[in-house]
């Protein structure tokens, strides 16, 4: 189990395979609010604490099979 207090702004959120999912904008209730800049629809998206597997250094890893919000189409890897 991880400590919610360890989650800080600008931490990277990654899938269980280590692929970039998003960047922490804030902690809100029992969710991680991701920055708009990582979304293809320019909206904030949220990841539930229940989907977090672990925190390692400055990276948050999601559990295998965690729901990745639609709109996070890996904009960081898209050609602009």
Contact map, one row per residue, 1 for C-alpha under 8 A:
11100000000000000000000000000000000000000000000000001100000000000000000000000000
11110100000000000000000000000000000000000000000000001110000000000000000000000000
11111110000000000000000000000000000000000000000000000000000000000000000000000000
01111110000000000000000000000000000000000000000000000000000000000000000000000000
00111111000000000000000000000000000000000000000000000000000000000000000000000000
01111111000000000000000000000000000000000000000000000010000000000000000000000000
00111111101000000000000000100000000000000000000000000000000100000000000000000000
00001111111000000000000101100000000000000000000000000000000000000000000000000000
00000011111000000000001111000000000000000000000000000000000000000000000000000000
00000001111100000000001110000000000000000000000000000000000000000000000000000000
00000011111110000000001100000000000000000000000000000000011100000000000000000000
00000000011111000001111100000000000000000000000000000000011100000000000000000000
00000000001111100001111100000000000000000000000000000000001111000000000000000000
00000000000111111111110000000000000000000000000000000000001111000000000000000000
00000000000011111111100000000000000000000000000000000000000011110100000000000000
00000000000001111110000000000000000000000000000000001000000011110000000000000000
00000000000001111110000000000000000000000000000000000000000000010000000000000000
00000000000001111111000000000000000000000000000000000000000010000000000000000000
00000000000001111111100000000000000000000000000000000000000000000000000000000000
00000000000111100111110000000000000000000000000000000000000000000000000001000000
00000000000111100011111000000000000001000000000000000000000000000001000101000000
00000000000111000001111100000000011001100000000000000000000000000000000101000000
00000000111110000000111110000000011001000000000000000000000000000000000000000000
00000001111110000000011111100001111000000000000000000000000000000000000000000000
00000000110000000000001111100001111000000000000000000000000000000000000000000000
00000001100000000000000111110001110000000000000000000000000000000000000000000000
00000011000000000000000111111111100000000000000000000000000000000000000000000000
00000000000000000000000001111111100000000000000000000000000000000000000000000000
00000000000000000000000000111110000000000000000000000000000000000000000000000000
00000000000000000000000000111111000000000000000110000000000000000000000000000000
00000000000000000000000000111111100000000000011110000000000000000000000000000000
00000000000000000000000111110111110000000000011110000000000000000000000000000000
00000000000000000000000111110011111000000001111000000000000000000000000000000000
00000000000000000000011111000001111101000001111000000000000000000000000000000000
00000000000000000000011110000000111111100011100000000000000000000000000000000000
00000000000000000000000000000000011111101111100000000000000000000000000000000000
00000000000000000000000000000000001111110100000000000000000000000000000000000000
00000000000000000000111000000000011111110100000000000000000000000000000101110000
00000000000000000000010000000000001111111111100000000000000000000000001111100000
00000000000000000000000000000000000011111110000000000000000000000000001111100000
00000000000000000000000000000000000100111110000000000000000000000000001100000000
00000000000000000000000000000000000111111111000000000000000000000000000000000000
00000000000000000000000000000000001100111111100000000000000000000000001000000000
00000000000000000000000000000000111100100111110000000000000000000000000000000000
00000000000000000000000000000000111100100011111000000000000000000000101100000000
00000000000000000000000000000011110000000001111100000000000000000000100000000000
00000000000000000000000000000011110000000000111110100000000000000011100000000000
00000000000000000000000000000111000000000000011111110000000000000000000000000000
00000000000000000000000000000111000000000000001111110000000000000000000000000000
00000000000000000000000000000000000000000000000111110000000000000000000000000000
00000000000000000000000000000000000000000000001111111000000001100110000000000000
00000000000000000000000000000000000000000000000111111110000111100000000000000000
11000000000000010000000000000000000000000000000000111110000111100000000000000000
11000000000000000000000000000000000000000000000000011111000111000000000000000000
01000100000000000000000000000000000000000000000000011111111110000000000000000000
00000000000000000000000000000000000000000000000000000111111110000000000000000000
00000000000000000000000000000000000000000000000000000011111000000000000000000000
00000000001100000000000000000000000000000000000000000011111100000000000000000000
00000000001111000000000000000000000000000000000000000011111110000000000000000000
00000010001111000000000000000000000000000000000000011111011111000000000000000000
00000000000011110100000000000000000000000000000000011111001111100000000000000000
00000000000011110000000000000000000000000000000000111100000111110100000000000000
00000000000000110000000000000000000000000000000000111000000011111100000000000000
00000000000000111000000000000000000000000000000000000000000001111100000000000000
00000000000000000000000000000000000000000000000000000000000000111110000000000000
00000000000000100000000000000000000000000000000000100000000001111111000000000000
00000000000000000000000000000000000000000000001000100000000000001111100000000000
00000000000000000000100000000000000000000000001000000000000000000111110100000000
00000000000000000000000000000000000000000000111000000000000000000011111100000000
00000000000000000000000000000000000000000000000000000000000000000001111110000000
00000000000000000000000000000000000000111010100000000000000000000000111110000000
00000000000000000000110000000000000001111000100000000000000000000001111111100000
00000000000000000000000000000000000000110000000000000000000000000000011111100000
00000000000000000001110000000000000001110000000000000000000000000000000111111100
00000000000000000000000000000000000001110000000000000000000000000000000111111100
00000000000000000000000000000000000001000000000000000000000000000000000001111100
00000000000000000000000000000000000000000000000000000000000000000000000001111110
00000000000000000000000000000000000000000000000000000000000000000000000001111111
00000000000000000000000000000000000000000000000000000000000000000000000000001111
00000000000000000000000000000000000000000000000000000000000000000000000000000111
